């Protein structure tokens, strides 16, 4: 496996400030959760935690919330049934019933947004249920409308796709691919082995500024 030596900063995800906007981003789709506070398209603070008790961690880590946010960004999956429901419940609670303040992001578009400037073929793989995986491919330019086809297959059927082209592998299913193949030629970015609240927030900012409405709150449940 070859880890690509590219940092999140080097991917040039930040663009020129358009005007002041405050976002709170909550990521709870897996065991590695995170909370990020963004202002003026810049990540001011991000807390990352690993726990089986996502709800407990959220309550504990929410201590830095002291401002009124324009939007609360929450990921709809794919991921943990419990984690997604917790994230959505927190978002609804913090918005005080103002549904327009909630902006939904699915983690595939967030992952792809992170590598949009690489101009490489990328495959994102996320665990589903019963040894099956969700996967999606970005071969050309990033689409802010989020029109990426999401498929579900057992790992054995995804492996030939990975072998066919020199994809960069990202997503929480990369470890399963590595354990299955044990090939050194796999290219991956280790910091994109799990979703990030900061990336969700940065993408939401860009979509909001493009007047792209939030999709409906429709969770994509995996494991």
Secondary structure as UniProt FT lines:
FT   STRAND          2..3
FT   HELIX           9..11
FT   STRAND          22..27
FT   STRAND          32..39
FT   TURN            40..41
FT   STRAND          42..50
FT   HELIX           54..61
FT   HELIX           62..64
FT   STRAND          71..75
FT   STRAND          77..79
FT   HELIX           81..94
FT   TURN            95..97
FT   HELIX           99..101
FT   STRAND          102..105
FT   HELIX           107..114
FT   TURN            115..117
FT   STRAND          122..127
FT   TURN            130..131
FT   STRAND          132..138
FT   TURN            144..145
FT   STRAND          151..154
FT   HELIX           155..164
FT   TURN            165..166
FT   STRAND          168..170
FT   TURN            172..173
FT   HELIX           174..181
FT   TURN            184..185
FT   STRAND          187..188
FT   HELIX           190..192
FT   HELIX           197..209
FT   TURN            210..211
FT   STRAND          220..221
//
